[in-house]
Amino acid sequence: MKTTIDIADNILTRSRELARREHRTLRELVEEGLRLVTTDREKDRRSPVRPVTFKGKGLSPRFAHASWDRIREAAYEGRGA
């Protein structure tokens, strides 16, 4: 797709020099820049993962002072492992 944009002279000059040094086209640099900006902004829009919490009074008395190994064993009890 073709479009026309106004670019500040100093940015255009620096971009052309960079494109020449890297043996790329100005179009490739513009597309790369837009891709980076849009990807970065899309990341910002994603909703953060919220931790899952449960109301209660902590561990049951059975596990109040148990090790993580004991808690894990209880979680897998009766599952054939």
Rosetta blueprint (number, residue, H / E / L):
1 M L
2 K L
3 T L
4 T L
5 I L
6 D L
7 I L
8 A L
9 D H
10 N H
11 I H
12 L H
13 T H
14 R H
15 S H
16 R H
17 E H
18 L H
19 A H
20 R H
21 R H
22 E L
23 H L
24 R L
25 T L
26 L H
27 R H
28 E H
29 L H
30 V H
31 E H
32 E H
33 G H
34 L H
35 R H
36 L H
37 V H
38 T H
39 T H
40 D H
41 R H
42 E H
43 K H
44 D H
45 R H
46 R L
47 S L
48 P L
49 V L
50 R L
51 P L
52 V L
53 T L
54 F L
55 K L
56 G L
57 K L
58 G L
59 L L
60 S L
61 P H
62 R H
63 F H
64 A L
65 H L
66 A L
67 S L
68 W H
69 D H
70 R H
71 I H
72 R H
73 E H
74 A H
75 A H
76 Y H
77 E L
78 G L
79 R L
80 G L
81 A L
